[in-house]
Amino acid sequence: MRTLGIIPARAGSKRLPGKNWRPLGGRPLADYALAAASAASLLTDVAVSSDSEAVLALANGYPDFHCILRPAALSTDTSPAIDYVKHALRTLAAAGLAPYDAVAIIQPSSPFTLAADIDATIRLLRESAADAAVSITEIPHDLNPLKLKTLDPNGRLQPYFEPENGRMAAHQLPRAYIRNGSVYVSRMATIQRGEIIGPDCRGYLMPRERSVDINDAFDWRMAEWLLAAASGEGP
């Protein structure tokens, strides 16, 4: 299955300005995704889509990567992912590259993604008839949807979905999962329908400690702590 890896690393970030170029552990954040994609064995080609000259210069250090300057109109906070994916596909097709069977989006906001995670998510799609496969992580039991509450006008807690019925411990609750924002793999038919995730989507489970999705300053501090702990410098 010919699979194009796309690393979307735009210059802007509303909640954490300059996020993709900000140094984490002495390296720009985007470099973690570049390195993981470079080491993945099931990616046919890798494209870096960015409106940042600095990010594209960094990507040029990986000799087999295709660097795509993304138009400003496709680089806003509200630009849909499908738009930069289609732009990358058109750009590579115009350059004479052969068509692909699938697209894998590797998010630079997830610095702990491994090449093995990329390959496993691709393999999950390849071995199924699904529209897409994505990386997921298990939700901690205290955030299980069955424990969610609302406050009524009198300040009383009310079930958001359904009564807990005494189910408070982890072993009493069904396991629940969430996309962790790391890897999305879509068949070309799904992309052509204007979707990243189709109705039939499979989940590749990643551990919580590698599922940090950096969106704000708190996430950044968590990533720094995990990186320090992994290197033996943390508490």
C-alpha beads as a LAMMPS data file, in Angstrom:
LAMMPS data file: protein, C-alpha beads

235 atoms
234 bonds

1 atom types
1 bond types

-500.0 500.0 xlo xhi
-500.0 500.0 ylo yhi
-500.0 500.0 zlo zhi

Masses

1 110.0

Atoms # bond

1 1 1 0.000 0.000 0.000
2 1 1 1.677 3.177 -1.204
3 1 1 1.362 5.584 1.706
4 1 1 2.234 9.260 1.773
5 1 1 3.214 10.629 5.164
6 1 1 2.278 14.282 5.683
7 1 1 3.674 16.334 8.553
8 1 1 1.592 19.519 8.901
9 1 1 3.701 22.101 10.707
10 1 1 2.366 25.599 10.153
11 1 1 4.020 28.680 11.643
12 1 1 1.089 29.956 13.679
13 1 1 -0.484 28.706 16.904
14 1 1 -3.086 30.708 18.802
15 1 1 -2.581 29.156 22.245
16 1 1 1.195 28.557 22.044
17 1 1 2.808 30.969 19.546
18 1 1 5.572 29.497 17.406
19 1 1 4.864 26.051 18.828
20 1 1 6.297 23.927 16.024
21 1 1 9.618 25.794 16.096
22 1 1 9.811 26.085 19.892
23 1 1 12.694 24.044 21.391
24 1 1 11.769 20.978 23.424
25 1 1 14.732 19.147 24.920
26 1 1 17.047 21.185 22.720
27 1 1 15.218 20.370 19.461
28 1 1 12.420 22.181 17.611
29 1 1 9.115 20.487 18.378
30 1 1 8.524 19.642 14.706
31 1 1 11.800 17.710 14.542
32 1 1 10.374 14.883 16.668
33 1 1 7.721 14.146 14.036
34 1 1 10.277 14.476 11.234
35 1 1 12.579 11.946 12.881
36 1 1 9.750 9.489 13.581
37 1 1 8.492 9.684 9.989
38 1 1 12.026 9.290 8.637
39 1 1 12.442 6.030 10.587
40 1 1 9.021 4.576 9.686
41 1 1 9.319 1.667 7.271
42 1 1 5.786 1.713 5.804
43 1 1 5.795 5.279 4.489
44 1 1 6.472 5.414 0.756
45 1 1 7.192 9.149 0.784
46 1 1 7.122 11.945 3.360
47 1 1 5.952 15.485 2.730
48 1 1 6.259 18.408 5.129
49 1 1 3.511 20.974 4.591
50 1 1 4.276 24.335 6.190
51 1 1 4.067 28.086 5.735
52 1 1 7.200 28.409 7.895
53 1 1 10.518 28.822 6.100
54 1 1 12.311 27.714 9.269
55 1 1 10.368 24.439 9.452
56 1 1 10.913 23.761 5.749
57 1 1 14.628 24.434 6.159
58 1 1 14.684 21.921 9.005
59 1 1 12.844 19.392 6.829
60 1 1 15.408 19.918 4.065
61 1 1 17.900 18.257 6.394
62 1 1 16.064 14.987 5.719
63 1 1 17.200 14.286 2.147
64 1 1 14.216 12.187 1.052
65 1 1 11.497 14.562 2.301
66 1 1 9.327 16.662 0.004
67 1 1 9.032 20.221 1.321
68 1 1 5.771 21.942 0.398
69 1 1 5.226 25.637 1.019
70 1 1 1.631 25.851 2.194
71 1 1 -0.419 28.873 1.078
72 1 1 -1.473 31.306 3.798
73 1 1 -5.132 30.582 3.045
74 1 1 -4.573 26.972 4.126
75 1 1 -2.548 27.860 7.235
76 1 1 -5.081 29.498 9.541
77 1 1 -6.413 28.187 12.851
78 1 1 -9.640 27.213 11.133
79 1 1 -8.216 25.632 7.969
80 1 1 -9.518 22.040 7.663
81 1 1 -6.922 19.268 7.521
82 1 1 -8.437 17.934 4.304
83 1 1 -7.401 21.145 2.530
84 1 1 -3.662 20.844 3.200
85 1 1 -3.828 17.106 2.445
86 1 1 -5.349 17.727 -0.985
87 1 1 -2.883 20.562 -1.608
88 1 1 0.049 18.247 -0.828
89 1 1 -1.350 15.527 -3.102
90 1 1 -1.825 17.975 -5.978
91 1 1 1.693 19.360 -5.500
92 1 1 3.321 15.923 -5.563
93 1 1 1.212 14.763 -8.497
94 1 1 2.318 17.861 -10.437
95 1 1 5.922 16.941 -9.617
96 1 1 5.397 13.559 -11.286
97 1 1 5.074 11.290 -8.234
98 1 1 2.931 8.185 -8.609
99 1 1 -0.521 8.083 -6.962
100 1 1 -0.904 6.845 -3.389
101 1 1 -3.282 4.367 -1.793
102 1 1 -3.348 6.086 1.594
103 1 1 -2.253 9.194 3.464
104 1 1 -0.775 9.176 6.976
105 1 1 -0.869 12.454 8.910
106 1 1 1.860 12.599 11.573
107 1 1 1.183 15.486 13.939
108 1 1 4.182 17.508 15.221
109 1 1 2.184 18.375 18.348
110 1 1 2.749 14.770 19.535
111 1 1 6.509 14.593 20.180
112 1 1 6.522 11.109 21.718
113 1 1 5.193 9.336 18.625
114 1 1 7.515 6.540 17.544
115 1 1 8.174 5.208 14.051
116 1 1 6.630 1.968 15.323
117 1 1 3.381 3.833 16.092
118 1 1 3.218 5.169 12.540
119 1 1 3.875 1.732 11.057
120 1 1 1.389 0.006 13.360
121 1 1 -1.402 2.444 12.454
122 1 1 -0.686 1.988 8.733
123 1 1 -0.622 -1.783 9.197
124 1 1 -3.955 -1.684 11.006
125 1 1 -5.555 0.037 8.014
126 1 1 -3.791 -2.163 5.484
127 1 1 -5.012 -5.367 7.154
128 1 1 -8.637 -4.207 7.339
129 1 1 -11.288 -2.892 4.976
130 1 1 -11.679 0.261 7.074
131 1 1 -11.862 3.829 5.809
132 1 1 -9.221 5.007 8.267
133 1 1 -7.101 4.037 11.266
134 1 1 -6.048 6.420 14.027
135 1 1 -3.934 6.354 17.159
136 1 1 -5.900 6.362 20.420
137 1 1 -5.285 6.263 24.149
138 1 1 -7.414 5.017 27.025
139 1 1 -9.232 7.670 29.048
140 1 1 -8.370 7.624 32.789
141 1 1 -11.242 6.234 34.830
142 1 1 -11.889 9.574 36.570
143 1 1 -12.643 11.090 33.146
144 1 1 -14.805 8.199 31.982
145 1 1 -17.911 9.574 30.202
146 1 1 -20.175 7.809 32.700
147 1 1 -18.691 9.958 35.475
148 1 1 -19.349 13.287 33.751
149 1 1 -21.768 15.662 35.468
150 1 1 -23.603 18.904 34.886
151 1 1 -24.740 21.486 37.431
152 1 1 -28.449 22.311 37.530
153 1 1 -29.643 25.860 38.386
154 1 1 -29.619 24.938 42.086
155 1 1 -26.004 23.766 41.976
156 1 1 -26.875 20.054 42.164
157 1 1 -24.724 17.594 40.231
158 1 1 -26.680 15.757 37.552
159 1 1 -25.553 12.959 35.201
160 1 1 -24.350 14.238 31.844
161 1 1 -25.158 10.956 30.083
162 1 1 -26.701 8.496 32.535
163 1 1 -26.690 7.767 36.285
164 1 1 -23.534 6.154 37.655
165 1 1 -25.632 3.676 39.635
166 1 1 -22.815 3.176 42.097
167 1 1 -20.191 2.510 39.426
168 1 1 -17.322 4.550 40.824
169 1 1 -14.267 2.277 40.702
170 1 1 -12.264 1.718 37.542
171 1 1 -13.135 -1.984 37.332
172 1 1 -16.861 -1.152 37.339
173 1 1 -16.692 1.127 34.294
174 1 1 -16.409 0.198 30.616
175 1 1 -13.117 1.189 29.047
176 1 1 -13.294 4.354 26.977
177 1 1 -10.847 5.707 24.425
178 1 1 -10.061 8.966 22.668
179 1 1 -8.044 9.900 19.596
180 1 1 -4.707 11.122 20.919
181 1 1 -3.892 13.346 17.923
182 1 1 -0.723 11.497 16.963
183 1 1 -1.344 9.536 13.730
184 1 1 -4.240 9.494 11.258
185 1 1 -4.153 7.137 8.270
186 1 1 -6.817 7.440 5.584
187 1 1 -7.481 5.500 2.407
188 1 1 -7.424 7.571 -0.752
189 1 1 -11.130 6.893 -1.287
190 1 1 -11.788 8.525 2.097
191 1 1 -9.690 11.566 1.146
192 1 1 -11.486 11.858 -2.186
193 1 1 -14.800 12.009 -0.315
194 1 1 -13.468 15.039 1.538
195 1 1 -12.917 13.175 4.809
196 1 1 -9.980 12.264 7.014
197 1 1 -11.918 9.787 9.147
198 1 1 -14.666 7.732 7.511
199 1 1 -17.508 5.804 9.165
200 1 1 -15.344 2.677 9.596
201 1 1 -12.353 3.792 11.646
202 1 1 -9.994 1.469 13.557
203 1 1 -7.974 2.430 16.636
204 1 1 -4.322 1.753 17.414
205 1 1 -3.747 1.981 21.163
206 1 1 -0.835 4.066 22.433
207 1 1 0.176 4.360 26.103
208 1 1 -0.820 7.448 28.049
209 1 1 2.791 8.577 28.568
210 1 1 3.309 8.820 24.800
211 1 1 -0.057 10.411 24.075
212 1 1 0.727 14.021 24.978
213 1 1 -0.855 16.343 22.403
214 1 1 0.657 19.801 22.899
215 1 1 -1.907 22.563 22.509
216 1 1 -1.126 24.983 25.330
217 1 1 1.455 25.904 27.982
218 1 1 0.263 23.202 30.393
219 1 1 0.721 20.501 27.740
220 1 1 4.179 21.890 27.010
221 1 1 5.203 21.670 30.659
222 1 1 3.911 18.104 30.799
223 1 1 6.000 17.192 27.745
224 1 1 9.086 18.776 29.315
225 1 1 8.487 16.806 32.531
226 1 1 8.047 13.509 30.673
227 1 1 11.149 14.151 28.592
228 1 1 13.193 14.907 31.711
229 1 1 11.818 11.839 33.484
230 1 1 12.677 9.606 30.514
231 1 1 16.244 10.910 30.525
232 1 1 16.608 10.331 34.267
233 1 1 16.668 14.032 35.063
234 1 1 13.107 14.258 36.380
235 1 1 11.712 13.489 39.838

Bonds

1 1 1 2
2 1 2 3
3 1 3 4
4 1 4 5
5 1 5 6
6 1 6 7
7 1 7 8
8 1 8 9
9 1 9 10
10 1 10 11
11 1 11 12
12 1 12 13
13 1 13 14
14 1 14 15
15 1 15 16
16 1 16 17
17 1 17 18
18 1 18 19
19 1 19 20
20 1 20 21
21 1 21 22
22 1 22 23
23 1 23 24
24 1 24 25
25 1 25 26
26 1 26 27
27 1 27 28
28 1 28 29
29 1 29 30
30 1 30 31
31 1 31 32
32 1 32 33
33 1 33 34
34 1 34 35
35 1 35 36
36 1 36 37
37 1 37 38
38 1 38 39
39 1 39 40
40 1 40 41
41 1 41 42
42 1 42 43
43 1 43 44
44 1 44 45
45 1 45 46
46 1 46 47
47 1 47 48
48 1 48 49
49 1 49 50
50 1 50 51
51 1 51 52
52 1 52 53
53 1 53 54
54 1 54 55
55 1 55 56
56 1 56 57
57 1 57 58
58 1 58 59
59 1 59 60
60 1 60 61
61 1 61 62
62 1 62 63
63 1 63 64
64 1 64 65
65 1 65 66
66 1 66 67
67 1 67 68
68 1 68 69
69 1 69 70
70 1 70 71
71 1 71 72
72 1 72 73
73 1 73 74
74 1 74 75
75 1 75 76
76 1 76 77
77 1 77 78
78 1 78 79
79 1 79 80
80 1 80 81
81 1 81 82
82 1 82 83
83 1 83 84
84 1 84 85
85 1 85 86
86 1 86 87
87 1 87 88
88 1 88 89
89 1 89 90
90 1 90 91
91 1 91 92
92 1 92 93
93 1 93 94
94 1 94 95
95 1 95 96
96 1 96 97
97 1 97 98
98 1 98 99
99 1 99 100
100 1 100 101
101 1 101 102
102 1 102 103
103 1 103 104
104 1 104 105
105 1 105 106
106 1 106 107
107 1 107 108
108 1 108 109
109 1 109 110
110 1 110 111
111 1 111 112
112 1 112 113
113 1 113 114
114 1 114 115
115 1 115 116
116 1 116 117
117 1 117 118
118 1 118 119
119 1 119 120
120 1 120 121
121 1 121 122
122 1 122 123
123 1 123 124
124 1 124 125
125 1 125 126
126 1 126 127
127 1 127 128
128 1 128 129
129 1 129 130
130 1 130 131
131 1 131 132
132 1 132 133
133 1 133 134
134 1 134 135
135 1 135 136
136 1 136 137
137 1 137 138
138 1 138 139
139 1 139 140
140 1 140 141
141 1 141 142
142 1 142 143
143 1 143 144
144 1 144 145
145 1 145 146
146 1 146 147
147 1 147 148
148 1 148 149
149 1 149 150
150 1 150 151
151 1 151 152
152 1 152 153
153 1 153 154
154 1 154 155
155 1 155 156
156 1 156 157
157 1 157 158
158 1 158 159
159 1 159 160
160 1 160 161
161 1 161 162
162 1 162 163
163 1 163 164
164 1 164 165
165 1 165 166
166 1 166 167
167 1 167 168
168 1 168 169
169 1 169 170
170 1 170 171
171 1 171 172
172 1 172 173
173 1 173 174
174 1 174 175
175 1 175 176
176 1 176 177
177 1 177 178
178 1 178 179
179 1 179 180
180 1 180 181
181 1 181 182
182 1 182 183
183 1 183 184
184 1 184 185
185 1 185 186
186 1 186 187
187 1 187 188
188 1 188 189
189 1 189 190
190 1 190 191
191 1 191 192
192 1 192 193
193 1 193 194
194 1 194 195
195 1 195 196
196 1 196 197
197 1 197 198
198 1 198 199
199 1 199 200
200 1 200 201
201 1 201 202
202 1 202 203
203 1 203 204
204 1 204 205
205 1 205 206
206 1 206 207
207 1 207 208
208 1 208 209
209 1 209 210
210 1 210 211
211 1 211 212
212 1 212 213
213 1 213 214
214 1 214 215
215 1 215 216
216 1 216 217
217 1 217 218
218 1 218 219
219 1 219 220
220 1 220 221
221 1 221 222
222 1 222 223
223 1 223 224
224 1 224 225
225 1 225 226
226 1 226 227
227 1 227 228
228 1 228 229
229 1 229 230
230 1 230 231
231 1 231 232
232 1 232 233
233 1 233 234
234 1 234 235
